[in-house]
Amino acid sequence: MMYINDSMSRTPSPTSPEDPDFQTGERPISAEFTIDELSAVTRVPSRTIRFYQSKGALSPPEIRGRVAIYNRTHVERLKLIAQLQDRGLRIDAIRGLVKSMDRGEVDIAEWLGVEQQLQASWSQDQARTLTEAELYQLAGSDRPGLLADLTRANLIERRGDVYLVESPALLSIAMKLEAVGIDQDSASLAASILKKHLGRAMAELTEFFVARARDGHLDISQPTTLFEALRPLSADAVRILFGKQADEGIRKLLASGSLTSLSPERHHRRRLRRRVR
Protein backbone atom coordinates (compact mmCIF):
# COMPACT_ATOMS: atom_id res chain seq x y z
CA MET A 1 0.00 0.00 0.00
CA MET A 2 1.25 3.48 -0.83
CA TYR A 3 1.26 6.45 1.58
CA ILE A 4 1.54 10.19 1.40
CA ASN A 5 3.03 12.57 3.91
CA ASP A 6 0.48 15.14 5.09
CA SER A 7 3.30 17.54 5.98
CA MET A 8 4.48 18.08 2.40
CA SER A 9 3.64 21.65 1.50
CA ARG A 10 6.30 22.90 -0.87
CA THR A 11 5.34 23.68 -4.45
CA PRO A 12 8.04 22.45 -6.87
CA SER A 13 9.09 24.32 -9.97
CA PRO A 14 7.38 23.46 -13.28
CA THR A 15 10.30 21.40 -14.56
CA SER A 16 12.13 20.34 -11.41
CA PRO A 17 10.06 18.64 -8.68
CA GLU A 18 11.76 19.21 -5.35
CA ASP A 19 10.20 16.49 -3.22
CA PRO A 20 10.67 12.96 -4.59
CA ASP A 21 9.52 11.22 -1.39
CA PHE A 22 5.98 10.65 -2.54
CA GLN A 23 5.38 7.47 -0.51
CA THR A 24 6.26 8.52 3.04
CA GLY A 25 3.73 9.29 5.75
CA GLU A 26 0.73 7.59 7.28
CA ARG A 27 -2.38 8.29 5.18
CA PRO A 28 -3.06 5.66 2.44
CA ILE A 29 -3.88 6.95 -1.02
CA SER A 30 -6.11 5.41 -3.67
CA ALA A 31 -4.89 3.43 -6.66
CA GLU A 32 -6.38 5.77 -9.27
CA PHE A 33 -6.28 9.55 -9.70
CA THR A 34 -7.46 12.35 -11.90
CA ILE A 35 -4.69 14.74 -12.89
CA ASP A 36 -5.64 17.12 -10.09
CA GLU A 37 -5.55 14.27 -7.57
CA LEU A 38 -2.20 13.09 -8.91
CA SER A 39 -0.88 16.63 -8.60
CA ALA A 40 -2.08 16.83 -4.99
CA VAL A 41 -0.58 13.44 -4.10
CA THR A 42 2.83 14.05 -5.65
CA ARG A 43 3.08 17.84 -5.21
CA VAL A 44 3.89 18.11 -8.91
CA PRO A 45 1.85 20.80 -10.70
CA SER A 46 -0.60 19.61 -13.36
CA ARG A 47 1.21 21.63 -16.04
CA THR A 48 4.44 19.83 -15.18
CA ILE A 49 2.75 16.42 -15.43
CA ARG A 50 1.47 17.37 -18.89
CA PHE A 51 4.95 18.62 -19.82
CA TYR A 52 6.49 15.26 -18.86
CA GLN A 53 3.86 13.49 -20.98
CA SER A 54 4.54 15.72 -23.97
CA LYS A 55 8.27 14.91 -23.69
CA GLY A 56 7.64 11.16 -23.45
CA ALA A 57 9.06 10.81 -19.95
CA LEU A 58 5.66 9.96 -18.43
CA SER A 59 3.26 7.47 -19.99
CA PRO A 60 -0.18 8.78 -21.00
CA PRO A 61 -3.16 8.14 -18.71
CA GLU A 62 -6.09 5.85 -19.36
CA ILE A 63 -8.98 7.77 -20.91
CA ARG A 64 -12.43 6.91 -19.55
CA GLY A 65 -14.98 8.93 -21.38
CA ARG A 66 -13.64 12.46 -21.08
CA VAL A 67 -11.61 11.84 -17.92
CA ALA A 68 -7.89 11.00 -17.80
CA ILE A 69 -7.14 8.38 -15.12
CA TYR A 70 -3.67 7.95 -13.64
CA ASN A 71 -2.45 5.11 -11.40
CA ARG A 72 0.32 4.19 -8.97
CA THR A 73 2.73 3.61 -11.86
CA HIS A 74 2.51 7.31 -12.66
CA VAL A 75 3.24 8.18 -9.02
CA GLU A 76 6.34 5.98 -9.12
CA ARG A 77 7.46 7.46 -12.44
CA LEU A 78 7.11 11.02 -11.13
CA LYS A 79 9.20 10.04 -8.12
CA LEU A 80 11.88 8.61 -10.42
CA ILE A 81 11.86 11.70 -12.64
CA ALA A 82 12.43 13.86 -9.56
CA GLN A 83 15.36 11.66 -8.47
CA LEU A 84 16.95 11.90 -11.90
CA GLN A 85 16.46 15.66 -12.07
CA ASP A 86 18.09 15.96 -8.65
CA ARG A 87 21.12 14.31 -10.25
CA GLY A 88 21.26 16.94 -12.98
CA LEU A 89 19.67 15.07 -15.89
CA ARG A 90 17.67 17.07 -18.42
CA ILE A 91 14.23 15.89 -19.47
CA ASP A 92 15.41 14.52 -22.84
CA ALA A 93 18.03 12.39 -21.12
CA ILE A 94 15.44 11.22 -18.59
CA ARG A 95 13.10 10.22 -21.40
CA GLY A 96 15.80 8.10 -23.02
CA LEU A 97 16.74 6.49 -19.72
CA VAL A 98 13.20 5.57 -18.66
CA LYS A 99 12.42 4.19 -22.12
CA SER A 100 15.50 1.97 -21.88
CA MET A 101 14.34 0.93 -18.43
CA ASP A 102 10.85 0.09 -19.73
CA ARG A 103 12.41 -2.07 -22.48
CA GLY A 104 14.44 -3.92 -19.85
CA GLU A 105 17.74 -2.61 -21.17
CA VAL A 106 18.64 -0.73 -17.99
CA ASP A 107 18.34 -1.70 -14.33
CA ILE A 108 17.49 1.67 -12.81
CA ALA A 109 18.62 0.62 -9.33
CA GLU A 110 22.04 -0.31 -10.70
CA TRP A 111 22.17 2.88 -12.77
CA LEU A 112 21.39 5.03 -9.75
CA GLY A 113 24.01 3.16 -7.73
CA VAL A 114 26.76 3.76 -10.29
CA GLU A 115 25.64 7.37 -10.83
CA GLN A 116 25.75 7.99 -7.09
CA GLN A 117 29.33 6.77 -7.01
CA LEU A 118 30.16 9.16 -9.83
CA GLN A 119 28.99 12.03 -7.66
CA ALA A 120 31.96 11.39 -5.35
CA SER A 121 35.40 12.50 -6.37
CA TRP A 122 37.77 9.71 -7.37
CA SER A 123 40.52 11.35 -5.36
CA GLN A 124 38.35 12.55 -2.45
CA ASP A 125 39.41 16.03 -3.55
CA GLN A 126 36.48 18.21 -2.55
CA ALA A 127 35.92 21.83 -3.52
CA ARG A 128 36.33 24.36 -0.71
CA THR A 129 35.29 27.97 -0.15
CA LEU A 130 37.98 29.98 1.66
CA THR A 131 38.64 33.48 2.85
CA GLU A 132 41.71 35.24 1.50
CA ALA A 133 43.66 34.46 4.67
CA GLU A 134 42.65 30.80 4.55
CA LEU A 135 43.61 30.61 0.88
CA TYR A 136 47.08 32.00 1.56
CA GLN A 137 47.44 29.47 4.36
CA LEU A 138 46.38 26.59 2.09
CA ALA A 139 48.73 27.74 -0.66
CA GLY A 140 51.59 28.17 1.79
CA SER A 141 52.48 31.54 0.26
CA ASP A 142 51.22 35.10 0.25
CA ARG A 143 53.51 36.52 -2.42
CA PRO A 144 52.27 39.56 -4.37
CA GLY A 145 50.29 38.58 -7.47
CA LEU A 146 49.56 35.03 -6.30
CA LEU A 147 45.78 35.40 -6.32
CA ALA A 148 45.82 36.87 -9.83
CA ASP A 149 48.05 34.04 -11.08
CA LEU A 150 45.88 31.35 -9.51
CA THR A 151 42.74 32.95 -10.92
CA ARG A 152 44.23 33.11 -14.41
CA ALA A 153 45.20 29.44 -14.10
CA ASN A 154 41.56 28.60 -13.18
CA LEU A 155 42.67 27.14 -9.86
CA ILE A 156 40.57 29.59 -7.85
CA GLU A 157 37.47 31.68 -8.50
CA ARG A 158 36.54 34.78 -6.55
CA ARG A 159 32.98 34.85 -5.27
CA GLY A 160 32.34 38.02 -3.35
CA ASP A 161 34.53 38.09 -0.27
CA VAL A 162 35.62 34.45 -0.56
CA TYR A 163 37.39 32.19 -3.04
CA LEU A 164 36.19 28.88 -4.48
CA VAL A 165 38.95 26.29 -4.80
CA GLU A 166 37.58 23.54 -7.04
CA SER A 167 40.55 21.24 -6.40
CA PRO A 168 42.71 21.82 -3.33
CA ALA A 169 44.89 18.91 -4.50
CA LEU A 170 45.67 20.59 -7.84
CA LEU A 171 46.34 23.87 -6.04
CA SER A 172 48.83 22.06 -3.83
CA ILE A 173 50.56 20.58 -6.89
CA ALA A 174 50.72 23.99 -8.56
CA MET A 175 52.33 25.53 -5.49
CA LYS A 176 54.87 22.71 -5.27
CA LEU A 177 55.76 23.30 -8.93
CA GLU A 178 56.11 27.02 -8.26
CA ALA A 179 58.50 26.25 -5.40
CA VAL A 180 60.89 24.58 -7.88
CA GLY A 181 60.66 27.37 -10.43
CA ILE A 182 57.67 26.50 -12.61
CA ASP A 183 55.35 29.50 -12.85
CA GLN A 184 51.58 29.21 -12.69
CA ASP A 185 51.07 29.93 -16.40
CA SER A 186 53.42 27.10 -17.37
CA ALA A 187 51.77 24.76 -14.89
CA SER A 188 48.33 25.65 -16.26
CA LEU A 189 49.40 24.99 -19.86
CA ALA A 190 50.94 21.68 -18.81
CA ALA A 191 47.68 20.73 -17.09
CA SER A 192 45.77 21.52 -20.30
CA ILE A 193 48.02 19.14 -22.23
CA LEU A 194 47.39 16.42 -19.67
CA LYS A 195 43.62 16.95 -19.75
CA LYS A 196 43.56 16.80 -23.53
CA HIS A 197 45.44 13.52 -23.79
CA LEU A 198 43.79 11.91 -20.77
CA GLY A 199 40.39 12.87 -22.20
CA ARG A 200 41.22 11.15 -25.47
CA ALA A 201 42.53 8.10 -23.64
CA MET A 202 39.37 7.90 -21.52
CA ALA A 203 37.15 8.15 -24.61
CA GLU A 204 39.06 5.31 -26.29
CA LEU A 205 38.94 3.17 -23.15
CA THR A 206 35.20 3.73 -22.80
CA GLU A 207 34.60 2.64 -26.40
CA PHE A 208 36.88 -0.34 -25.89
CA PHE A 209 35.14 -1.62 -22.76
CA VAL A 210 31.67 -1.05 -24.23
CA ALA A 211 32.65 -3.07 -27.31
CA ARG A 212 34.09 -5.86 -25.16
CA ALA A 213 30.89 -5.96 -23.11
CA ARG A 214 28.76 -6.17 -26.25
CA ASP A 215 30.88 -9.05 -27.51
CA GLY A 216 30.37 -10.89 -24.24
CA HIS A 217 33.98 -10.64 -23.09
CA LEU A 218 33.07 -8.63 -19.98
CA ASP A 219 30.53 -9.41 -17.26
CA ILE A 220 28.65 -6.22 -16.38
CA SER A 221 25.75 -7.90 -14.59
CA GLN A 222 26.78 -6.07 -11.40
CA PRO A 223 27.98 -2.64 -12.60
CA THR A 224 28.08 -1.11 -9.10
CA THR A 225 30.49 -3.77 -7.85
CA LEU A 226 32.54 -3.48 -11.03
CA PHE A 227 32.76 0.28 -10.69
CA GLU A 228 33.81 0.06 -7.04
CA ALA A 229 36.72 -2.15 -8.08
CA LEU A 230 37.69 -0.06 -11.11
CA ARG A 231 37.99 3.27 -9.28
CA PRO A 232 41.12 2.53 -7.21
CA LEU A 233 42.62 0.23 -9.85
CA SER A 234 42.25 2.84 -12.59
CA ALA A 235 43.87 5.52 -10.43
CA ASP A 236 46.78 3.20 -9.63
CA ALA A 237 47.20 2.23 -13.29
CA VAL A 238 47.31 5.86 -14.43
CA ARG A 239 49.84 6.76 -11.73
CA ILE A 240 52.11 3.81 -12.54
CA LEU A 241 51.92 4.05 -16.34
CA PHE A 242 52.32 7.82 -16.37
CA GLY A 243 55.24 7.57 -13.97
CA LYS A 244 57.00 5.07 -16.21
CA GLN A 245 56.44 7.27 -19.27
CA ALA A 246 57.70 10.32 -17.36
CA ASP A 247 60.87 8.47 -16.33
CA GLU A 248 61.47 7.42 -19.93
CA GLY A 249 60.92 10.93 -21.21
CA ILE A 250 63.38 12.43 -18.71
CA ARG A 251 66.02 9.81 -19.55
CA LYS A 252 65.73 10.64 -23.24
CA LEU A 253 65.98 14.35 -22.47
CA LEU A 254 69.14 13.81 -20.42
CA ALA A 255 70.68 11.56 -23.06
CA SER A 256 70.03 14.11 -25.80
CA GLY A 257 71.96 16.82 -23.97
CA SER A 258 69.05 19.23 -24.35
CA LEU A 259 69.15 20.19 -20.68
CA THR A 260 72.69 21.52 -21.03
CA SER A 261 71.58 24.13 -23.55
CA LEU A 262 68.91 25.28 -21.09
CA SER A 263 71.22 25.81 -18.09
CA PRO A 264 71.25 29.32 -16.54
CA GLU A 265 75.06 29.52 -16.85
CA ARG A 266 74.92 29.00 -20.59
CA HIS A 267 72.24 31.64 -21.02
CA HIS A 268 74.33 34.02 -18.90
CA ARG A 269 77.38 33.45 -21.11
CA ARG A 270 75.31 34.08 -24.24
CA ARG A 271 74.06 37.38 -22.85
CA LEU A 272 77.64 38.43 -22.04
CA ARG A 273 78.87 37.60 -25.55
CA ARG A 274 76.04 39.67 -27.02
CA ARG A 275 76.99 42.66 -24.88
CA VAL A 276 80.65 42.39 -25.97
CA ARG A 277 79.64 42.43 -29.61
N, C-alpha and C positions, 0 to 999 in steps of 0.2 A: 504494500500500500504506500502511496506517495503522500508527503506532507508539505505544508507550506508554513513558513515562519510569519506569524502575525506582526512581528516587529519590523519587517522590511518596509521602509518608507521612502527610500531614495528613488528618484526618477532618473534612469540612465539616459545617456545621450542617444540620438536617433540611430547612430551606427556603431555604438560601442557600449553594450550593456555592462553595467558596473557590478552587478551582483549575480554571480553564477550559481549561488547556493540555493537553488529553487526547491530543494526537497528537504530542507531542515525545518524543524518546528514540531508542533503537536496536532494541528488541525488537519484532518484528512481532506483531500480534494477529490472531486469527481473524475471519472475517466474520460469525459468528453466536455468540450468547451466551445463556445462561440469565440470569435476573435477578441471581443471585449473581455470575456472571462479569462482567456488565455493571457491577455495583456495584464489583467489584475493578478493572476497567479504568478506570473514570471517577472513582473515589473518591467516588462519590455513594451514600449509603446506600440500601438497598433500599426502606425506608419512604418515602424522599424520591422515588424513582422512581415508586412507586405513587401518591404524593400528586400528582405532576405529571400522571400519567395521569388521576386522578380529576378534576382541574381542567381537563383538555382541552388542556394545554400540550404533552403528549407523546403521540404516537400509540400505540394499543395494540399489543401484540406479536402475532406469529403463534402460534396455538395448535396444537401437534402432539400429539395425544393429550391428556395431562394436563400437558404441559410448555409454558411460555410461552417463545418464541424471539424474541430481539431481534437487530437487525443494525446495520450501520455508520451507518445513518440515525439510529438512536436515539442513538448516540454523538455524532454531529454536533449533534443537537437538544439534548442535555444540555449540550454545550459552549456553544451559543447561549444557552440559558436562563441559564447562569452569567454570560455576558457581559452580558446584559440586566439581571440582578439586580445586577451590579456597578455598573450605571448608575442604580440606584435604582428600577427598575420592579417593581411588585407582580405577583403571579402572574396575576391577572385581566387586567392590561394586557398581560402577556407572551402569554397565551392569545390575546387579540384580535390582537396583532401577528403571531404566527406563523401564525394562520389566514389573515390577509390575505396573508401571504407565500406560503402554500401555494396560495392562489387566484390568485397572480400579480399581486396588486394592489399589493404593496410589494416594492421591491428592498431586501433587508435590508442589503446593503453600502452603498447610498446612505443608508439610514436611519441606520445606525451612523455614517457620515461626518458627516451633518448634526448628529446628536445629540452627537457628539464636539466639534463646533464650539460647540455650545450650552453645553458644560461650561466654556468659556473666557469670561471677562468681556468684554463688548463694549468696555468702556473700559480694559481691562487693570488694573482697580482690584481688587487682591487683598486679601483679609482678612489682618490681621496680629495677632499676639499680642504685647503689649508690657508691660513693667514700668511701674510708676507714673512713674518718672523718664523713661522713653522716651516715655510718653504725653504728659507735660507738654512734652517737647521737640518732639514731632510737632505738638501743638496750638499751640505757640508762646506758651503762657501757663500760669502756675501759680496763678492767682487762687483765693482761697478759694471753695469751692462749685462749682468747675468740674466736678469728677468727678461730683457729684450731678446737675448740670444735663445733662451729656452722657449720663448713664445714663437719666435721665427722658426724654430726647429719643430714646432707642434708638440712639444713635450708638456707644455702647460697652457692653460687658457684662463685669462682673467675674467672673472664674473663678479662685478661690483667690487667689493672690498676684499674678496678672497680669490684664490686660484684653484682651478680644477687640474689635478694631476691624473691623467687617464691611466698612466702606467708608472707607478713609483719604481718598479724594477728597471724599466728602460731609462728613467731619469738617473738612477744610480749608475747604470752602465755609462751613460753619457758623461757624468761627472768623473768617473774613473778614467775615461778616455781623455778628458780635458786635463786631468792631472798629469798625464804622460805626454801632453803636447798636441793632442788632436782637438781642434776647435769644434764648436757646436755645429757650425755649417757643414764641416767635413763629415762629422758623425751622422748628421741628418741625411746627407746624400748617400752615405754608405748604407744607412738603414733602408733607404728607398731601393737601393740595388738588391738588398736582401729580400725585401718584401716582394719585389717584382719576380725574382727567381723562385722564391718559396711559393708564391701564389701559383706560378706555372706548374711547379712540381706537385702541389696539392691537387690541382685540376687534373693532371695526368694520373695521379694515384687514385683519385675518386673514380675516374673513367675505368681504370684498370680493375679496381675491386668490384665495381658494378658489373662489368663484363664477366668477371670470374664467377660472381654470384649467379648471373643469368645462365652461365654454362654449367652450373651445378658443382663448381669446384670449391665453393665456400658455403658454409652452413650459417645462415643468418636467421635461423628460427628464433633465436633469442638475442635480438639486437642490443638490448640494454646491457646484458652481460658482456657481449662482444665489445661494446663501446667502452665499458669500464676497464676492460683489459687493454684496449688499444691506446687509451689516453697516456698512461705512463710509459708504455713501450714505445709509442711514437716519439714522445719527447726525448727518451733516451737514445733512440735511433738517430734522430736529427742531431743531437749533441755529439754523438760519437762519430757519425759520418762527416759532419761539418768540421769537427776537430781534425780528423785525418786529412781532409782536403786542405784545411788551413795550414797544417804542418807541411804538406807537400808543396803548397804554393810558396811558403816562406823559404823552404830549402832551395827551390828553383830560383827564387829571387837572390838568395845569397850566392848560389853557384854562378849566376850570371854576372855578378859584380855590379849590378845596378845600384845597390845600396851605397857603394863607394862614391859614385857620382853625385849622390844626394847628401853627402856629409856636410855639416856646417863649415868645417875647415876648408873644404874644397870651394864652396861658394864664397867664403871670405877671400881666398886667394884670387879667385876670378874677379871679384870686385876691386881688389888692389891692382891687378894687372890693368884693368880698364881705366883706373884713375891715372896710372903711370903713362898710359898712351895719351 
